[in-house]
Amino acid sequence: MHNYVVVVDSEDFKLTNEVDEAHWYSIEEARKQIKQGSLAHSFLERYLKKQH
């Protein structure tokens, strides 16, 4: 599993052959999509706490 946080100036990008699939999610959307108690949820919440 890979978790990335990305800050971009534009959502206009093209995938290369190094990436099979990518999606943009707002923080609210990510919280809805990620299973509570999962490693991904833990990663997101830790990251958000560091940002505030």
C-alpha positions, 0 to 999 in steps of 0.5 A: 500500500502506498499513501501520498500527500500531494500539493499541486498548482493544477489538477491537469496532469497526464499519467505516465507508464509508471502509474496505473491509476490516480485520483484526486480527493478532497480531505472530506472525500478521503475521510468518507472513502477510507475505512475507519481504523485502517492504516490509510485512515491513520496516515491521513489523520496523522498528516492532518494533525501535523498541518494544523 
